[in-house]
Amino acid sequence: MSKPIVAIVGRPNVGKSTLFNRIVGDRISIVEDEPSITRDRIYAEGEWLNNHFLLVDTGGIDLNSEKELKEDIRRQAEIAIDEADVILFMLDGRTGLQPMDREVANMLRKSGKPIILTVNKVDYKKLEEEIKYDFYELGLDDPVLISAEHGLNIGDLLDEVIIHFPQEEEIEYEDDIIRISVIGRPNVGKSSLVNQVLGKNRVIVSDIPGTTRDAIDTYFKLGDREFAIIDTAGMRRRGKVKPGIEKYSVIRSLGAIDRSDVVLMVLDATEGMTEQDKRVAGYAHEDGKAMVIVVNKWDLIEKGNDTNKRYAEDIRYDVGFLNYAPITFVSALTGQRVLEILEIVEYVAEQHSRRVKTNTLNNVLKEATSMFEPPSDKGKRLKIYYATQPRVKPPLFVLFVNDPDLMHFSYKRYLKNKIRDAFGFSGTPIKIIVRER
């Protein structure tokens, strides 16, 4: 199911990035006193009261600026607004209501989206009483007064956010249907690849990057196996978003990932793995999706001895966290090895939903701990009593131990590798949770 999208918008330097970091619990956005430091939309998953959502940080909207950079920031923010389910309209409580705030408010009202008026930098009670009524002039609902820097009233703000989450019905598929999302930057050949898989032109193919505007679900069968394939618009490189060509952001690809079982990460063989590819692949990995790396346009590569092997090694080096993902080399133009993709997808989907017997799992862990003794600290050694697998998609293993603090990340990685050695789990991440018995 796709997560709701919450966009933080406002004029420059009102504290949007600080609020973003406060909600997601990490310093993902750059925080500086200099206005307009956040140049691209930045996204991360947030959670409040078991409600998961995508939070989008935007550059400040400066409607009066004629500079190219600020115009691009404004356009990026507009795209985020267009995609959002809820908008946090952020203002500065110290400087008070500014003329630009009124202009931004007028622009936001035209979106028709739920708008939560958020007044930041309200650090003490006296200031709260002084400024509260100044913002009613905007004609929006009661302002929520916060301090993003000090974490004041953030819970109240998030309570208001989740009230506005849409209750839309998602497309429902049977459990045995494999849902595939096709992601990658513009012009890597995703639509051509989908057309080859489907055997008919159900998705527009064009040399203009970004032709595919929205995610398109296409149901099809191959033999007795049923699939639903989701083609998404390509992810735009930094600085390449141009008005009039597309209204797209990487967030739509993230939404497609949320709804899928298996992710096809499509690369251009002539360009390799880019930073944008790594970020979105990382999102799919953290979201626990099965993945296949598809290197397209392989017909354009001059072949030599072990070309495939060396290329695959470079990918493994760039994205070591995806060492479990199969890599296949195809040409959507010629159809070379395209139909093999579905065989790989079917296999990794089975691995993604694989469940192992508890006694077999514990035997593997017992052998692993006898080969490599668990870590200890101050004379106290980690003891693993037993393990279970309560969940699939992705496979989740819970280890019950004497003290979870004794589990070093390197030893957890060792156990994860031993589980893979014993059971495979090709194409899927696996997760380990450590709990005290």
Order of alpha helices (4+ residues) and beta strands (2+ residues): beta-alpha-beta-beta-alpha-beta-alpha-beta-alpha-beta-alpha-beta-alpha-beta-beta-alpha-beta-alpha-beta-alpha-beta-alpha-alpha-beta-beta-beta-beta-alpha-beta
